[in-house]
């Protein structure tokens, strides 16, 4: 009798996990979920691109200063 109750409880637990994960996957692939994923990807790409541009601009300004100092263009 104890084994049956144990396995029944395990089955109920597994069914609950499957239902919850299935609902998450279902919501992920609805139009609203896909739109959310695209918005998140756009925000991440925008952030990455901003960081990249800032880093390149900083490095470019630093290198320009080095070249001006090396060539004596600053006066």
PDB file of N, CA, C and O in Angstrom:
ATOM      1  N   UNK A   1       0.822  -1.194   0.000  1.00  0.00           N
ATOM      2  CA  UNK A   1       0.000   0.000   0.000  1.00  0.00           C
ATOM      3  C   UNK A   1       0.860   1.249   0.000  1.00  0.00           C
ATOM      4  O   UNK A   1       0.530   2.220  -0.681  1.00  0.00           O
ATOM      5  N   UNK A   2       1.967   1.249   0.755  1.00  0.00           N
ATOM      6  CA  UNK A   2       2.844   2.403   0.833  1.00  0.00           C
ATOM      7  C   UNK A   2       3.509   2.708  -0.499  1.00  0.00           C
ATOM      8  O   UNK A   2       3.702   3.871  -0.854  1.00  0.00           O
ATOM      9  N   UNK A   3       3.867   1.637  -1.251  1.00  0.00           N
ATOM     10  CA  UNK A   3       4.488   1.840  -2.562  1.00  0.00           C
ATOM     11  C   UNK A   3       3.508   2.504  -3.522  1.00  0.00           C
ATOM     12  O   UNK A   3       3.894   3.370  -4.306  1.00  0.00           O
ATOM     13  N   UNK A   4       2.246   2.101  -3.461  1.00  0.00           N
ATOM     14  CA  UNK A   4       1.249   2.670  -4.358  1.00  0.00           C
ATOM     15  C   UNK A   4       1.060   4.159  -4.092  1.00  0.00           C
ATOM     16  O   UNK A   4       0.953   4.954  -5.026  1.00  0.00           O
ATOM     17  N   UNK A   5       1.018   4.528  -2.835  1.00  0.00           N
ATOM     18  CA  UNK A   5       0.853   5.940  -2.478  1.00  0.00           C
ATOM     19  C   UNK A   5       2.080   6.727  -2.937  1.00  0.00           C
ATOM     20  O   UNK A   5       1.955   7.831  -3.469  1.00  0.00           O
ATOM     21  N   UNK A   6       3.251   6.159  -2.730  1.00  0.00           N
ATOM     22  CA  UNK A   6       4.482   6.823  -3.159  1.00  0.00           C
ATOM     23  C   UNK A   6       4.467   7.065  -4.660  1.00  0.00           C
ATOM     24  O   UNK A   6       4.707   8.184  -5.112  1.00  0.00           O
ATOM     25  N   UNK A   7       4.185   6.014  -5.442  1.00  0.00           N
ATOM     26  CA  UNK A   7       4.214   6.157  -6.892  1.00  0.00           C
ATOM     27  C   UNK A   7       3.086   7.045  -7.398  1.00  0.00           C
ATOM     28  O   UNK A   7       3.240   7.734  -8.406  1.00  0.00           O
ATOM     29  N   UNK A   8       1.951   7.032  -6.702  1.00  0.00           N
ATOM     30  CA  UNK A   8       0.865   7.958  -7.054  1.00  0.00           C
ATOM     31  C   UNK A   8       1.329   9.404  -6.848  1.00  0.00           C
ATOM     32  O   UNK A   8       1.072  10.268  -7.687  1.00  0.00           O
ATOM     33  N   UNK A   9       2.008   9.660  -5.733  1.00  0.00           N
ATOM     34  CA  UNK A   9       2.503  11.009  -5.446  1.00  0.00           C
ATOM     35  C   UNK A   9       3.562  11.422  -6.468  1.00  0.00           C
ATOM     36  O   UNK A   9       3.588  12.572  -6.906  1.00  0.00           O
ATOM     37  N   UNK A  10       4.422  10.498  -6.842  1.00  0.00           N
ATOM     38  CA  UNK A  10       5.433  10.790  -7.861  1.00  0.00           C
ATOM     39  C   UNK A  10       4.751  11.121  -9.184  1.00  0.00           C
ATOM     40  O   UNK A  10       5.162  12.054  -9.874  1.00  0.00           O
ATOM     41  N   UNK A  11       3.725  10.377  -9.541  1.00  0.00           N
ATOM     42  CA  UNK A  11       2.995  10.626 -10.775  1.00  0.00           C
ATOM     43  C   UNK A  11       2.304  11.986 -10.766  1.00  0.00           C
ATOM     44  O   UNK A  11       2.318  12.700 -11.769  1.00  0.00           O
ATOM     45  N   UNK A  12       1.703  12.342  -9.640  1.00  0.00           N
ATOM     46  CA  UNK A  12       1.050  13.640  -9.529  1.00  0.00           C
ATOM     47  C   UNK A  12       2.086  14.754  -9.648  1.00  0.00           C
ATOM     48  O   UNK A  12       1.844  15.758 -10.318  1.00  0.00           O
ATOM     49  N   UNK A  13       3.225  14.584  -9.009  1.00  0.00           N
ATOM     50  CA  UNK A  13       4.289  15.584  -9.078  1.00  0.00           C
ATOM     51  C   UNK A  13       4.811  15.753 -10.496  1.00  0.00           C
ATOM     52  O   UNK A  13       5.006  16.876 -10.962  1.00  0.00           O
ATOM     53  N   UNK A  14       5.035  14.642 -11.178  1.00  0.00           N
ATOM     54  CA  UNK A  14       5.503  14.710 -12.566  1.00  0.00           C
ATOM     55  C   UNK A  14       4.466  15.361 -13.475  1.00  0.00           C
ATOM     56  O   UNK A  14       4.813  16.156 -14.348  1.00  0.00           O
ATOM     57  N   UNK A  15       3.209  15.027 -13.271  1.00  0.00           N
ATOM     58  CA  UNK A  15       2.152  15.637 -14.085  1.00  0.00           C
ATOM     59  C   UNK A  15       2.121  17.146 -13.868  1.00  0.00           C
ATOM     60  O   UNK A  15       1.942  17.903 -14.821  1.00  0.00           O
ATOM     61  N   UNK A  16       2.293  17.586 -12.634  1.00  0.00           N
ATOM     62  CA  UNK A  16       2.297  19.020 -12.349  1.00  0.00           C
ATOM     63  C   UNK A  16       3.474  19.704 -13.037  1.00  0.00           C
ATOM     64  O   UNK A  16       3.315  20.780 -13.612  1.00  0.00           O
ATOM     65  N   UNK A  17       4.640  19.096 -12.983  1.00  0.00           N
ATOM     66  CA  UNK A  17       5.822  19.670 -13.626  1.00  0.00           C
ATOM     67  C   UNK A  17       5.619  19.743 -15.140  1.00  0.00           C
ATOM     68  O   UNK A  17       5.946  20.755 -15.759  1.00  0.00           O
ATOM     69  N   UNK A  18       5.087  18.689 -15.731  1.00  0.00           N
ATOM     70  CA  UNK A  18       4.869  18.665 -17.175  1.00  0.00           C
ATOM     71  C   UNK A  18       3.866  19.742 -17.578  1.00  0.00           C
ATOM     72  O   UNK A  18       4.061  20.420 -18.588  1.00  0.00           O
ATOM     73  N   UNK A  19       2.799  19.907 -16.805  1.00  0.00           N
ATOM     74  CA  UNK A  19       1.792  20.921 -17.130  1.00  0.00           C
ATOM     75  C   UNK A  19       2.392  22.320 -17.028  1.00  0.00           C
ATOM     76  O   UNK A  19       2.170  23.148 -17.911  1.00  0.00           O
ATOM     77  N   UNK A  20       3.146  22.596 -15.971  1.00  0.00           N
ATOM     78  CA  UNK A  20       3.731  23.925 -15.799  1.00  0.00           C
ATOM     79  C   UNK A  20       4.760  24.238 -16.879  1.00  0.00           C
ATOM     80  O   UNK A  20       4.755  25.333 -17.443  1.00  0.00           O
ATOM     81  N   UNK A  21       5.633  23.295 -17.167  1.00  0.00           N
ATOM     82  CA  UNK A  21       6.637  23.521 -18.215  1.00  0.00           C
ATOM     83  C   UNK A  21       5.976  23.622 -19.589  1.00  0.00           C
ATOM     84  O   UNK A  21       6.405  24.413 -20.429  1.00  0.00           O
ATOM     85  N   UNK A  22       4.939  22.828 -19.815  1.00  0.00           N
ATOM     86  CA  UNK A  22       4.213  22.903 -21.076  1.00  0.00           C
ATOM     87  C   UNK A  22       3.557  24.260 -21.253  1.00  0.00           C
ATOM     88  O   UNK A  22       3.550  24.807 -22.356  1.00  0.00           O
ATOM     89  N   UNK A  23       3.013  24.802 -20.193  1.00  0.00           N
ATOM     90  CA  UNK A  23       2.390  26.122 -20.257  1.00  0.00           C
ATOM     91  C   UNK A  23       3.436  27.185 -20.570  1.00  0.00           C
ATOM     92  O   UNK A  23       3.182  28.086 -21.368  1.00  0.00           O
ATOM     93  N   UNK A  24       4.623  27.089 -19.943  1.00  0.00           N
ATOM     94  CA  UNK A  24       5.702  28.036 -20.229  1.00  0.00           C
ATOM     95  C   UNK A  24       6.099  27.984 -21.706  1.00  0.00           C
ATOM     96  O   UNK A  24       6.257  29.020 -22.353  1.00  0.00           O
ATOM     97  N   UNK A  25       6.259  26.770 -22.227  1.00  0.00           N
ATOM     98  CA  UNK A  25       6.627  26.625 -23.640  1.00  0.00           C
ATOM     99  C   UNK A  25       5.523  27.145 -24.549  1.00  0.00           C
ATOM    100  O   UNK A  25       5.800  27.788 -25.562  1.00  0.00           O
ATOM    101  N   UNK A  26       4.279  26.870 -24.192  1.00  0.00           N
ATOM    102  CA  UNK A  26       3.153  27.349 -24.995  1.00  0.00           C
ATOM    103  C   UNK A  26       3.153  28.874 -25.043  1.00  0.00           C
ATOM    104  O   UNK A  26       3.000  29.457 -26.116  1.00  0.00           O
ATOM    105  N   UNK A  27       3.320  29.521 -23.901  1.00  0.00           N
ATOM    106  CA  UNK A  27       3.326  30.983 -23.851  1.00  0.00           C
ATOM    107  C   UNK A  27       4.541  31.564 -24.576  1.00  0.00           C
ATOM    108  O   UNK A  27       4.477  32.663 -25.128  1.00  0.00           O
ATOM    109  N   UNK A  28       5.632  30.829 -24.568  1.00  0.00           N
ATOM    110  CA  UNK A  28       6.851  31.294 -25.234  1.00  0.00           C
ATOM    111  C   UNK A  28       6.659  31.362 -26.749  1.00  0.00           C
ATOM    112  O   UNK A  28       7.247  32.221 -27.407  1.00  0.00           O
ATOM    113  N   UNK A  29       5.849  30.474 -27.302  1.00  0.00           N
ATOM    114  CA  UNK A  29       5.686  30.409 -28.748  1.00  0.00           C
ATOM    115  C   UNK A  29       4.378  31.020 -29.241  1.00  0.00           C
ATOM    116  O   UNK A  29       4.026  30.843 -30.407  1.00  0.00           O
ATOM    117  N   UNK A  30       3.656  31.729 -28.389  1.00  0.00           N
ATOM    118  CA  UNK A  30       2.500  32.490 -28.845  1.00  0.00           C
ATOM    119  C   UNK A  30       3.009  33.779 -29.476  1.00  0.00           C
ATOM    120  O   UNK A  30       4.162  34.149 -29.255  1.00  0.00           O
ATOM    121  N   UNK A  31       2.193  34.465 -30.245  1.00  0.00           N
ATOM    122  CA  UNK A  31       2.647  35.728 -30.852  1.00  0.00           C
ATOM    123  C   UNK A  31       3.144  36.730 -29.805  1.00  0.00           C
ATOM    124  O   UNK A  31       4.135  37.425 -30.032  1.00  0.00           O
ATOM    125  N   UNK A  32       2.464  36.805 -28.669  1.00  0.00           N
ATOM    126  CA  UNK A  32       2.893  37.725 -27.619  1.00  0.00           C
ATOM    127  C   UNK A  32       4.257  37.304 -27.058  1.00  0.00           C
ATOM    128  O   UNK A  32       5.106  38.155 -26.791  1.00  0.00           O
ATOM    129  N   UNK A  33       4.468  36.015 -26.882  1.00  0.00           N
ATOM    130  CA  UNK A  33       5.746  35.522 -26.376  1.00  0.00           C
ATOM    131  C   UNK A  33       6.884  35.756 -27.351  1.00  0.00           C
ATOM    132  O   UNK A  33       7.986  36.137 -26.955  1.00  0.00           O
ATOM    133  N   UNK A  34       6.611  35.526 -28.634  1.00  0.00           N
ATOM    134  CA  UNK A  34       7.635  35.748 -29.656  1.00  0.00           C
ATOM    135  C   UNK A  34       7.985  37.230 -29.730  1.00  0.00           C
ATOM    136  O   UNK A  34       9.153  37.592 -29.869  1.00  0.00           O
ATOM    137  N   UNK A  35       6.964  38.088 -29.634  1.00  0.00           N
ATOM    138  CA  UNK A  35       7.216  39.530 -29.653  1.00  0.00           C
ATOM    139  C   UNK A  35       8.079  39.937 -28.461  1.00  0.00           C
ATOM    140  O   UNK A  35       8.967  40.778 -28.595  1.00  0.00           O
ATOM    141  N   UNK A  36       7.825  39.353 -27.316  1.00  0.00           N
ATOM    142  CA  UNK A  36       8.650  39.641 -26.132  1.00  0.00           C
ATOM    143  C   UNK A  36      10.088  39.202 -26.325  1.00  0.00           C
ATOM    144  O   UNK A  36      11.018  39.907 -25.933  1.00  0.00           O
ATOM    145  N   UNK A  37      10.269  38.046 -26.926  1.00  0.00           N
ATOM    146  CA  UNK A  37      11.627  37.557 -27.188  1.00  0.00           C
ATOM    147  C   UNK A  37      12.348  38.462 -28.177  1.00  0.00           C
ATOM    148  O   UNK A  37      13.535  38.745 -28.011  1.00  0.00           O
ATOM    149  N   UNK A  38      11.642  38.914 -29.199  1.00  0.00           N
ATOM    150  CA  UNK A  38      12.259  39.814 -30.177  1.00  0.00           C
ATOM    151  C   UNK A  38      12.621  41.151 -29.538  1.00  0.00           C
ATOM    152  O   UNK A  38      13.682  41.709 -29.820  1.00  0.00           O
ATOM    153  N   UNK A  39      11.754  41.660 -28.688  1.00  0.00           N
ATOM    154  CA  UNK A  39      12.037  42.923 -28.007  1.00  0.00           C
ATOM    155  C   UNK A  39      13.259  42.776 -27.095  1.00  0.00           C
ATOM    156  O   UNK A  39      14.100  43.672 -27.023  1.00  0.00           O
ATOM    157  N   UNK A  40      13.345  41.662 -26.414  1.00  0.00           N
ATOM    158  CA  UNK A  40      14.497  41.408 -25.554  1.00  0.00           C
ATOM    159  C   UNK A  40      15.786  41.319 -26.376  1.00  0.00           C
ATOM    160  O   UNK A  40      16.814  41.872 -25.986  1.00  0.00           O
ATOM    161  N   UNK A  41      15.726  40.630 -27.497  1.00  0.00           N
ATOM    162  CA  UNK A  41      16.904  40.513 -28.361  1.00  0.00           C
ATOM    163  C   UNK A  41      17.297  41.875 -28.922  1.00  0.00           C
ATOM    164  O   UNK A  41      18.484  42.188 -29.020  1.00  0.00           O
ATOM    165  N   UNK A  42      16.302  42.689 -29.291  1.00  0.00           N
ATOM    166  CA  UNK A  42      16.585  44.024 -29.808  1.00  0.00           C
ATOM    167  C   UNK A  42      17.246  44.889 -28.746  1.00  0.00           C
ATOM    168  O   UNK A  42      18.197  45.616 -29.033  1.00  0.00           O
ATOM    169  N   UNK A  43      16.744  44.812 -27.526  1.00  0.00           N
ATOM    170  CA  UNK A  43      17.322  45.597 -26.435  1.00  0.00           C
ATOM    171  C   UNK A  43      18.765  45.160 -26.159  1.00  0.00           C
ATOM    172  O   UNK A  43      19.639  45.998 -25.938  1.00  0.00           O
ATOM    173  N   UNK A  44      19.009  43.852 -26.173  1.00  0.00           N
ATOM    174  CA  UNK A  44      20.365  43.352 -25.945  1.00  0.00           C
ATOM    175  C   UNK A  44      21.306  43.787 -27.060  1.00  0.00           C
ATOM    176  O   UNK A  44      22.440  44.187 -26.795  1.00  0.00           O
ATOM    177  N   UNK A  45      20.843  43.712 -28.308  1.00  0.00           N
ATOM    178  CA  UNK A  45      21.678  44.123 -29.434  1.00  0.00           C
ATOM    179  C   UNK A  45      21.951  45.619 -29.387  1.00  0.00           C
ATOM    180  O   UNK A  45      23.062  46.064 -29.675  1.00  0.00           O
ATOM    181  N   UNK A  46      20.942  46.387 -29.026  1.00  0.00           N
ATOM    182  CA  UNK A  46      21.109  47.838 -28.932  1.00  0.00           C
ATOM    183  C   UNK A  46      22.122  48.197 -27.841  1.00  0.00           C
ATOM    184  O   UNK A  46      22.972  49.066 -28.030  1.00  0.00           O
ATOM    185  N   UNK A  47      22.019  47.526 -26.720  1.00  0.00           N
ATOM    186  CA  UNK A  47      22.956  47.765 -25.625  1.00  0.00           C
ATOM    187  C   UNK A  47      24.377  47.388 -26.038  1.00  0.00           C
ATOM    188  O   UNK A  47      25.327  48.125 -25.776  1.00  0.00           O
ATOM    189  N   UNK A  48      24.509  46.231 -26.687  1.00  0.00           N
ATOM    190  CA  UNK A  48      25.825  45.780 -27.123  1.00  0.00           C
ATOM    191  C   UNK A  48      26.413  46.754 -28.128  1.00  0.00           C
ATOM    192  O   UNK A  48      27.593  47.093 -28.044  1.00  0.00           O
ATOM    193  N   UNK A  49      25.604  47.208 -29.078  1.00  0.00           N
ATOM    194  CA  UNK A  49      26.089  48.123 -30.095  1.00  0.00           C
ATOM    195  C   UNK A  49      26.515  49.456 -29.481  1.00  0.00           C
ATOM    196  O   UNK A  49      27.528  50.027 -29.885  1.00  0.00           O
ATOM    197  N   UNK A  50      25.758  49.951 -28.518  1.00  0.00           N
ATOM    198  CA  UNK A  50      26.126  51.188 -27.832  1.00  0.00           C
ATOM    199  C   UNK A  50      27.455  51.049 -27.102  1.00  0.00           C
ATOM    200  O   UNK A  50      28.299  51.943 -27.155  1.00  0.00           O
ATOM    201  N   UNK A  51      27.634  49.920 -26.419  1.00  0.00           N
ATOM    202  CA  UNK A  51      28.901  49.670 -25.728  1.00  0.00           C
ATOM    203  C   UNK A  51      30.057  49.588 -26.718  1.00  0.00           C
ATOM    204  O   UNK A  51      31.140  50.112 -26.459  1.00  0.00           O
ATOM    205  N   UNK A  52      29.825  48.929 -27.855  1.00  0.00           N
ATOM    206  CA  UNK A  52      30.857  48.788 -28.873  1.00  0.00           C
ATOM    207  C   UNK A  52      31.272  50.149 -29.416  1.00  0.00           C
ATOM    208  O   UNK A  52      32.463  50.441 -29.526  1.00  0.00           O
ATOM    209  N   UNK A  53      30.292  50.980 -29.755  1.00  0.00           N
ATOM    210  CA  UNK A  53      30.585  52.302 -30.306  1.00  0.00           C
ATOM    211  C   UNK A  53      31.330  53.150 -29.282  1.00  0.00           C
ATOM    212  O   UNK A  53      32.272  53.859 -29.636  1.00  0.00           O
ATOM    213  N   UNK A  54      30.921  53.086 -28.019  1.00  0.00           N
ATOM    214  CA  UNK A  54      31.598  53.858 -26.977  1.00  0.00           C
ATOM    215  C   UNK A  54      33.049  53.400 -26.820  1.00  0.00           C
ATOM    216  O   UNK A  54      33.945  54.232 -26.673  1.00  0.00           O
ATOM    217  N   UNK A  55      33.284  52.108 -26.849  1.00  0.00           N
ATOM    218  CA  UNK A  55      34.639  51.577 -26.719  1.00  0.00           C
ATOM    219  C   UNK A  55      35.508  51.987 -27.899  1.00  0.00           C
ATOM    220  O   UNK A  55      36.657  52.387 -27.715  1.00  0.00           O
ATOM    221  N   UNK A  56      34.970  51.891 -29.105  1.00  0.00           N
ATOM    222  CA  UNK A  56      35.733  52.270 -30.293  1.00  0.00           C
ATOM    223  C   UNK A  56      36.049  53.764 -30.271  1.00  0.00           C
ATOM    224  O   UNK A  56      37.167  54.169 -30.592  1.00  0.00           O
ATOM    225  N   UNK A  57      35.061  54.589 -29.891  1.00  0.00           N
ATOM    226  CA  UNK A  57      35.287  56.037 -29.837  1.00  0.00           C
ATOM    227  C   UNK A  57      36.365  56.383 -28.814  1.00  0.00           C
ATOM    228  O   UNK A  57      37.221  57.230 -29.067  1.00  0.00           O
ATOM    229  N   UNK A  58      36.317  55.732 -27.674  1.00  0.00           N
ATOM    230  CA  UNK A  58      37.318  55.985 -26.631  1.00  0.00           C
ATOM    231  C   UNK A  58      38.710  55.581 -27.103  1.00  0.00           C
ATOM    232  O   UNK A  58      39.673  56.324 -26.917  1.00  0.00           O
ATOM    233  N   UNK A  59      38.812  54.406 -27.711  1.00  0.00           N
ATOM    234  CA  UNK A  59      40.110  53.936 -28.204  1.00  0.00           C
ATOM    235  C   UNK A  59      40.620  54.836 -29.328  1.00  0.00           C
ATOM    236  O   UNK A  59      41.818  55.103 -29.417  1.00  0.00           O
ATOM    237  N   UNK A  60      39.717  55.300 -30.179  1.00  0.00           N
ATOM    238  CA  UNK A  60      40.109  56.164 -31.279  1.00  0.00           C
ATOM    239  C   UNK A  60      40.647  57.502 -30.750  1.00  0.00           C
ATOM    240  O   UNK A  60      41.656  58.010 -31.239  1.00  0.00           O
ATOM    241  N   UNK A  61      39.969  58.059 -29.757  1.00  0.00           N
ATOM    242  CA  UNK A  61      40.427  59.330 -29.183  1.00  0.00           C
ATOM    243  C   UNK A  61      41.776  59.161 -28.489  1.00  0.00           C
ATOM    244  O   UNK A  61      42.643  60.029 -28.588  1.00  0.00           O
ATOM    245  N   UNK A  62      41.949  58.052 -27.794  1.00  0.00           N
ATOM    246  CA  UNK A  62      43.219  57.788 -27.120  1.00  0.00           C
ATOM    247  C   UNK A  62      44.354  57.658 -28.134  1.00  0.00           C
ATOM    248  O   UNK A  62      45.435  58.215 -27.945  1.00  0.00           O
ATOM    249  N   UNK A  63      44.095  56.920 -29.203  1.00  0.00           N
ATOM    250  CA  UNK A  63      45.125  56.716 -30.225  1.00  0.00           C
ATOM    251  C   UNK A  63      45.438  58.030 -30.950  1.00  0.00           C
ATOM    252  O   UNK A  63      46.593  58.301 -31.280  1.00  0.00           O
ATOM    253  N   UNK A  64      44.405  58.842 -31.194  1.00  0.00           N
ATOM    254  CA  UNK A  64      44.632  60.129 -31.844  1.00  0.00           C
ATOM    255  C   UNK A  64      45.526  61.012 -30.970  1.00  0.00           C
ATOM    256  O   UNK A  64      46.403  61.710 -31.479  1.00  0.00           O
ATOM    257  N   UNK A  65      45.303  60.980 -29.673  1.00  0.00           N
ATOM    258  CA  UNK A  65      46.152  61.738 -28.755  1.00  0.00           C
ATOM    259  C   UNK A  65      47.587  61.264 -28.793  1.00  0.00           C
ATOM    260  O   UNK A  65      48.518  62.069 -28.788  1.00  0.00           O
ATOM    261  N   UNK A  66      47.763  59.946 -28.833  1.00  0.00           N
ATOM    262  CA  UNK A  66      49.118  59.388 -28.920  1.00  0.00           C
ATOM    263  C   UNK A  66      49.804  59.834 -30.215  1.00  0.00           C
ATOM    264  O   UNK A  66      50.974  60.215 -30.200  1.00  0.00           O
ATOM    265  N   UNK A  67      49.081  59.785 -31.325  1.00  0.00           N
ATOM    266  CA  UNK A  67      49.672  60.172 -32.611  1.00  0.00           C
ATOM    267  C   UNK A  67      49.988  61.668 -32.652  1.00  0.00           C
ATOM    268  O   UNK A  67      51.028  62.070 -33.174  1.00  0.00           O
ATOM    269  N   UNK A  68      49.100  62.483 -32.105  1.00  0.00           N
ATOM    270  CA  UNK A  68      49.361  63.929 -32.077  1.00  0.00           C
ATOM    271  C   UNK A  68      50.602  64.232 -31.235  1.00  0.00           C
ATOM    272  O   UNK A  68      51.408  65.094 -31.586  1.00  0.00           O
ATOM    273  N   UNK A  69      50.743  63.510 -30.118  1.00  0.00           N
ATOM    274  CA  UNK A  69      51.908  63.724 -29.255  1.00  0.00           C
ATOM    275  C   UNK A  69      53.167  63.245 -29.972  1.00  0.00           C
ATOM    276  O   UNK A  69      54.204  63.904 -29.899  1.00  0.00           O
ATOM    277  N   UNK A  70      53.094  62.124 -30.654  1.00  0.00           N
ATOM    278  CA  UNK A  70      54.274  61.578 -31.337  1.00  0.00           C
ATOM    279  C   UNK A  70      54.715  62.432 -32.519  1.00  0.00           C
ATOM    280  O   UNK A  70      55.906  62.512 -32.818  1.00  0.00           O
ATOM    281  N   UNK A  71      53.766  63.066 -33.189  1.00  0.00           N
ATOM    282  CA  UNK A  71      54.128  63.864 -34.361  1.00  0.00           C
ATOM    283  C   UNK A  71      54.296  65.347 -34.028  1.00  0.00           C
ATOM    284  O   UNK A  71      54.735  66.116 -34.883  1.00  0.00           O
ATOM    285  N   UNK A  72      53.963  65.757 -32.832  1.00  0.00           N
ATOM    286  CA  UNK A  72      54.118  67.137 -32.430  1.00  0.00           C
ATOM    287  C   UNK A  72      53.061  68.055 -33.015  1.00  0.00           C
ATOM    288  O   UNK A  72      53.332  69.243 -33.188  1.00  0.00           O
ATOM    289  N   UNK A  73      51.880  67.567 -33.327  1.00  0.00           N
ATOM    290  CA  UNK A  73      50.830  68.378 -33.928  1.00  0.00           C
ATOM    291  C   UNK A  73      50.086  69.237 -32.904  1.00  0.00           C
ATOM    292  O   UNK A  73      49.348  70.143 -33.292  1.00  0.00           O
ATOM    293  N   UNK A  74      50.259  68.979 -31.630  1.00  0.00           N
ATOM    294  CA  UNK A  74      49.538  69.743 -30.623  1.00  0.00           C
ATOM    295  C   UNK A  74      50.168  71.107 -30.384  1.00  0.00           C
ATOM    296  O   UNK A  74      49.576  71.928 -29.684  1.00  0.00           O
ATOM    297  N   UNK A  75      51.268  71.362 -30.901  1.00  0.00           N
ATOM    298  CA  UNK A  75      51.796  72.699 -30.848  1.00  0.00           C
ATOM    299  C   UNK A  75      53.000  72.833 -30.020  1.00  0.00           C
ATOM    300  O   UNK A  75      53.545  73.930 -29.896  1.00  0.00           O
TER     301      UNK A  75
END
